[in-house]
Amino acid sequence: MESAPLVGQKVDGARAACMSAIAAHEECLKDGHDWLTTVGWDCMITDEGPVFFEGNVAAYRTPRRMILTSGLARGFRGWMRTRGRRILRA
């Protein structure tokens, strides 16, 4: 088995990067992009802080993920019965 030396290690700047990604997503939602429920933000952590260079709309991959197992499919159907429908109606 290969070694993974970074597993469990604290990465300076990771919390700031996560907080910036959350703020960026909130800005997208404020701009009326309610359909943009999942974004994969690509960034690197530099000495000056996190630098984001793109956001990938992950909704294109979601259909494959939500039916990988019967449990995931049931969970997604349950989500759609509650929060999901509100988003689709907006």
Salt bridges, closest charged atoms under 4 A:
GLU27 OE2 - LYS30 NZ 3.17
